[in-house]
Amino acid sequence: MPGRLTRRRLLQLSGASAATGGLAAILASGRAPAYAQGTTVHWLKFVDFVPVSDQLIKGKIKDECQKALGISLHAETIDGNGIQARTTSAIQSGSGPDIIMEINNWPQLYADSVIDVSDIAEEVGQEQGGYYDTAKAVANDGKKWVAMPHTIIPNLLVNRTSWFADIGVTADNFPQTWDAYRDIGKKLKDKNRPYGQTLAHTFGDAPNFWYPYLWSWGGKEVEADGKTVALNTKETLESVKYAVEFWKDCYDSGGTSWDDAGNNRAFLASTISSTQNGASIYLLAKAKADTYLTETGKPIKDDTFHAPLPRGPAGHFSFHGPFSNIIPGYSKNQKAAKDFLRWFRSKEIYDEWFISQQGFSVGPTKVWQDHKMWQIDPVMLPYRTAAQSGRFAGYAGPAGRTAAETISKYIIVDMYAKAVQGIKAADAVSWATGELQKIYGA
């Protein structure tokens, strides 16, 4: 388990700025840096929903990397929805960042164009309690590690405590089924307090909600062989029909165009009552407690609780977002890039980054679920073990290239979006099935 954590330590490491230090054991060893001065590693990553974490990487961790490895870290941050286009462009042109952060199954799309990182992935996994299934599925092609797992962002329903209490619902009796959640949602929407969820092309909240929704009805895109398209079933059709009425009854219609920050903004503006999300809504409300207030002037952070998605006819399912880093084969700094990733994922360095996340990320290896940080804020506790239950895109088949193409093209999300926007449910399922058959070659 990582070392003892006090509240003061959390506040120090979550701060926007960077005191030096933190690698005392490494620096005290007197070991010379591994690289000559001037060696630069360019890391392209998504803009973190917890800003202090990017500040930490670009400040304190960058300085420590230079001292420990002799590597100058250039961390470039862009919106997550732009990562895939940058990756494709870099690989096709044969030039670009030395490390690129990928989301969901995306590393599988580039498996033939990246270097094998099995040595460092296995090393870290063995030292840190093993990987969650989701983290391994998206970063390993069955023969080797094509990416180094970075983290998993767990997703839960974020709910307004007082608004649910107005109709007799608390965290203890939160609805356990879609029917019960829908009944509550009707009452809330009648009070102009709808639910909110995206149905647009955005990397996180859209697949993280609609994939487990499909699974909860017994739907799936392929059979376990990873080849036989299995979407066009009674279960899938029923899920789509239900989604259309569910959306009308309970949801903010603006969700058809939201990006991953759309529901964050809506919740903090008090225009929606419930949404599936990572912990970023709560953490921002907590960081700016005087800014985000309820209609009665109470901080929204004190009017928020978290709960898992309800279950459907086939059970309860979840999809938590895995993130990993690839090293493209064109990189002239492959060894430096690998050494950086090994160093960053060491307990000493990752601990700094993990604490700055305040529970937004759970870590791809299981040791982090036992971190002392989780004892600080009980509102965050539901996120601690959420990743234990997650499936990955492509179920019931593997998280391979075809599953990666499916999620990249938002086919499952679009199936529901088309129906909600007026296409007959059967036609939406037929369209999605046809798109899957093109991808899976069936």
DAPE-V502871 format. One record per pair of residues at least 12 apart in sequence whose ideal C-beta (glycine too) atoms are under 8 Angstrom apart, sorted by sequence separation. I is the first residue (numbers start at 1). GAP is how many residues later the second one is. If there is no record, write none. Layout:
I:GAP, I:GAP
This chain:
45:12, 61:12, 159:12, 197:12, 219:12, 254:12, 263:12, 289:12, 394:12, 416:12, 62:13, 87:13, 136:13, 264:13, 268:13, 350:13, 393:13, 394:13, 415:13, 418:13, 86:14, 135:14, 219:14, 252:14, 263:14, 267:14, 285:14, 327:14, 354:14, 359:14, 393:14, 415:14, 87:15, 159:15, 169:15, 218:15, 285:15, 286:15, 358:15, 359:15, 369:15, 57:16, 219:16, 264:16, 268:16, 285:16, 325:16, 355:16, 369:16, 415:16, 58:17, 83:17, 135:17, 167:17, 218:17, 219:17, 264:17, 268:17, 354:17, 415:17, 57:18, 83:18, 121:18, 131:18, 134:18, 217:18, 263:18, 355:18, 359:18, 369:18, 414:18, 83:19, 84:19, 87:19, 91:19, 121:19, 217:19, 252:19, 282:19, 285:19, 354:19, 358:19, 369:19, 83:20, 132:20, 164:20, 167:20, 219:20, 252:20, 264:20, 347:20, 351:20, 412:20, 54:21, 76:21, 167:21, 217:21, 359:21, 362:21, 411:21, 84:22, 91:22, 214:22, 217:22, 282:22, 358:22, 362:22, 54:23, 80:23, 83:23, 87:23, 122:23, 216:23, 281:23, 360:23, 121:24, 124:24, 164:24, 268:24, 270:24, 282:24, 359:24, 362:24, 411:24, 163:25, 166:25, 214:25, 217:25, 270:25, 359:25, 362:25, 411:25, 118:26, 213:26, 409:26, 118:27, 121:27, 279:27, 116:28, 117:28, 120:28, 121:28, 163:28, 411:28, 48:29, 116:29, 117:29, 406:29, 41:30, 43:30, 45:30, 47:30, 108:30, 111:30, 116:30, 117:30, 163:30, 213:30, 270:30, 406:30, 409:30, 39:31, 40:31, 41:31, 43:31, 45:31, 46:31, 47:31, 107:31, 117:31, 39:32, 40:32, 41:32, 42:32, 43:32, 44:32, 45:32, 46:32, 47:32, 106:32, 107:32, 114:32, 268:32, 33:33, 37:33, 39:33, 40:33, 41:33, 43:33, 46:33, 47:33, 105:33, 108:33, 114:33, 160:33, 267:33, 276:33, 406:33, 33:34, 35:34, 36:34, 38:34, 40:34, 42:34, 44:34, 46:34, 104:34, 405:34, 16:35, 33:35, 34:35, 35:35, 111:35, 16:36, 33:36, 34:36, 35:36, 110:36, 15:37, 18:37, 33:37, 34:37, 46:37, 402:37, 14:38, 17:38, 18:38, 22:38, 32:38, 33:38, 108:38, 178:38, 323:38, 402:38, 16:39, 44:39, 107:39, 20:40, 27:40, 107:40, 324:40, 18:41, 19:41, 23:41, 27:41, 17:42, 18:42, 22:42, 26:42, 44:42, 320:42, 322:42, 13:43, 20:43, 278:43, 20:44, 23:44, 18:45, 23:45, 102:45, 101:49, 155:49, 155:50, 153:51, 44:52, 44:53, 155:53, 205:53, 42:54, 43:54, 155:54, 197:54, 42:55, 43:55, 44:55, 45:55, 46:55, 195:55, 196:55, 200:55, 205:55, 42:56, 43:56, 44:56, 45:56, 194:56, 195:56, 196:56, 199:56, 200:56, 202:56, 204:56, 41:57, 42:57, 43:57, 44:57, 46:57, 194:57, 195:57, 198:57, 199:57, 200:57, 202:57, 203:57, 41:58, 43:58, 194:58, 196:58, 197:58, 198:58, 200:58, 202:58, 205:58, 196:59, 199:59, 200:59, 189:60, 198:60, 202:60, 185:61, 189:61, 198:61, 188:62, 189:62, 196:62, 198:62, 200:62, 186:63, 178:64, 182:64, 185:64, 186:64, 198:64, 185:65, 198:65, 185:66, 196:66, 197:66, 320:66, 182:67, 196:67, 209:67, 320:67, 178:68, 182:68, 208:68, 318:68, 196:70, 205:70, 320:70, 322:70, 196:71, 205:71, 318:71, 319:71, 205:72, 317:72, 318:72, 319:72, 239:73, 306:73, 316:73, 318:73, 319:73, 204:74, 305:74, 306:74, 308:74, 317:74, 319:74, 196:75, 238:75, 283:75, 304:75, 307:75, 196:76, 283:76, 306:76, 194:77, 195:77, 283:77, 306:77, 194:78, 195:78, 196:78, 197:78, 235:78, 301:78, 308:78, 193:79, 194:79, 195:79, 196:79, 197:79, 235:79, 279:79, 193:80, 195:80, 279:80, 280:80, 279:81, 278:82, 188:85, 188:86, 185:89, 216:93, 216:94, 218:94, 216:95, 217:95, 218:95, 213:96, 216:96, 217:96, 218:96, 212:97, 215:97, 216:97, 217:97, 282:97, 216:98, 282:98, 104:99, 213:99, 215:99, 216:99, 103:100, 209:100, 216:100, 103:101, 216:101, 279:101, 215:102, 104:103, 279:104, 212:105, 278:105, 212:106, 160:107, 212:107, 211:108, 158:109, 164:109, 160:110, 163:110, 164:110, 209:110, 208:111, 207:112, 208:112, 160:113, 208:113, 159:114, 160:114, 159:115, 158:116, 157:117, 158:117, 204:117, 157:118, 158:118, 203:118, 84:119, 157:119, 158:119, 81:120, 83:120, 156:120, 157:120, 81:121, 155:121, 156:121, 81:122, 155:122, 80:123, 155:123, 156:123, 158:123, 80:124, 154:124, 158:124, 153:125, 154:125, 181:129, 180:130, 162:132, 178:132, 174:133, 177:133, 178:133, 160:134, 162:134, 171:134, 176:134, 177:134, 178:134, 175:135, 176:135, 177:135, 162:136, 171:136, 160:140, 162:141, 161:142, 160:143, 161:143, 160:144, 161:144, 159:145, 158:146, 159:146, 159:147, 158:148, 159:148, 157:149, 156:150, 157:150, 156:151, 157:151, 156:152, 157:152, 156:153, 256:161, 155:163, 155:164, 256:164, 155:165, 256:165, 154:166, 155:166, 230:166, 153:167, 152:168, 153:168, 226:168, 152:169, 152:170, 153:170, 227:170, 151:171, 152:171, 226:171, 151:172, 222:172, 224:172, 225:172, 226:172, 149:173, 150:173, 221:173, 223:173, 224:173, 243:173, 247:173, 149:174, 150:174, 221:174, 222:174, 223:174, 226:174, 149:175, 150:175, 220:175, 222:175, 240:175, 244:175, 148:176, 215:176, 220:176, 221:176, 226:176, 240:176, 243:176, 244:176, 147:177, 148:177, 226:177, 243:177, 81:178, 147:178, 148:178, 241:178, 81:179, 147:179, 148:179, 212:179, 240:179, 80:180, 146:180, 211:180, 215:180, 222:180, 222:181, 244:181, 211:182, 221:182, 139:183, 138:184, 211:184, 231:184, 241:184, 137:185, 139:185, 221:185, 240:185, 134:186, 138:186, 207:186, 135:187, 134:188, 237:188, 240:188, 135:189, 237:189, 240:189, 221:190, 221:191, 237:192, 148:193, 236:193, 211:196, 148:197, 232:197, 214:198, 231:198, 232:198, 207:200, 211:201, 231:201, 232:201, 210:202, 231:202, 207:203, 210:203, 213:203, 206:204, 229:204, 207:205, 231:205, 151:206, 207:206, 210:206, 153:207, 206:207, 229:207, 153:208, 154:208, 229:208, 152:209, 153:209, 201:209, 117:210, 151:210, 152:210, 49:211, 151:211, 152:211, 229:211, 114:212, 115:212, 151:212, 152:212, 201:212, 228:212, 114:213, 115:213, 151:213, 200:213, 227:213, 229:213, 114:214, 115:214, 150:214, 199:214, 222:214, 226:214, 227:214, 228:214, 113:215, 114:215, 149:215, 221:215, 227:215, 110:216, 113:216, 115:216, 149:216, 104:217, 107:217, 113:217, 199:217, 200:217, 103:218, 104:218, 110:218, 120:218, 124:218, 199:218, 222:218, 103:219, 107:219, 115:219, 119:219, 123:219, 128:219, 103:220, 127:220, 102:221, 117:221, 120:221, 124:221, 199:221, 101:222, 102:222, 120:222, 124:222, 101:223, 102:223, 115:223, 101:224, 102:224, 117:224, 100:225, 120:225, 99:226, 100:226, 156:226, 99:227, 156:227, 99:228, 100:228, 49:229, 98:229, 135:229, 154:229, 50:230, 98:230, 135:230, 156:230, 49:231, 97:231, 155:231, 96:232, 99:232, 132:232, 154:232, 50:233, 98:233, 131:233, 132:233, 154:233, 96:234, 97:234, 98:234, 131:234, 132:234, 95:235, 98:235, 128:235, 130:235, 131:235, 152:235, 94:236, 98:236, 129:236, 130:236, 154:236, 91:237, 128:237, 129:237, 90:238, 98:238, 99:238, 128:238, 129:238, 152:238, 87:239, 91:239, 98:239, 128:239, 90:240, 125:240, 128:240, 99:241, 124:241, 99:242, 134:253, 138:254, 132:255, 137:255, 132:256, 134:256, 142:256, 133:257, 134:257, 132:258, 134:258, 142:258, 133:259, 141:259, 137:261, 138:261, 137:262, 71:265, 69:267, 73:267, 71:268, 71:269, 69:270, 69:271, 69:274, 65:275, 68:275, 46:277, 65:278, 65:279, 45:280, 43:282, 61:283, 64:285, 105:287, 61:288, 104:288, 105:288, 104:289, 105:289, 111:290, 61:291, 108:291, 41:292, 60:292, 61:292, 108:292, 109:292, 40:293, 108:293, 39:294, 105:294, 41:295, 105:295, 108:295, 109:295, 41:296, 56:296, 57:296, 108:296, 109:296, 39:297, 43:297, 56:297, 107:297, 105:298, 106:298, 41:299, 105:299, 109:299, 53:300, 56:300, 104:300, 35:301, 34:302, 105:302, 106:302, 53:303, 104:303, 105:303, 35:304, 52:304, 53:304, 34:305, 50:306, 50:307, 53:307, 50:308, 50:310, 49:311, 26:322, 25:323, 84:324, 23:325, 22:326, 23:326, 22:327, 22:330, 13:339, 14:341, 13:342, 14:342, 13:343, 14:344, 2:345, 10:345, 9:346, 3:348, 10:348, 2:349, 5:350, 2:352, 10:363, 2:365, 1:366, 2:366, 5:366, 10:366, 5:367, 4:368, 5:368, 1:369, 2:369, 3:369, 7:369, 1:370, 2:370, 1:371, 5:371
